Amino acid sequence: MKVVQELVTYFDRRGQLSKKEVRQLLDKGYLAADAPPHMLELGSTVGASYYFRVRGETEGPLWGTDTYTADSSLAVAAVHAGLVKPGESAVIKVTVVAPPASYQGCVRNGVTSHDFGRYGSAYRLSAI
């Protein structure tokens, strides 16, 4: 699955993959894997994108708003970002981004995220 995701990232970053083509890959089950708990193992390549099935949760480690530390829970971040409701499942896009100088927390969608200083890797979430 990781190889397929890396290929999609390669073509997506170059603008050679349309949203329709991504949707077709998702619909056929070729693309989205179950979400890992966090992005620590996958967060080293800035610009890499992954598609995951995530089930929303409200409890777990979460630092940042819109841009989250790589050790933040994907399931909690997805609820915080408004992409899924607690207990519901959805496919989301996770993009590894350059880490900001600091992370600002807030309460959003019933989930509290926390402030954090410098952290080595980060991600952003988006809907499909």
Order of alpha helices (4+ residues) and beta strands (2+ residues): alpha-alpha-beta-beta-beta-alpha-beta-beta-beta-beta
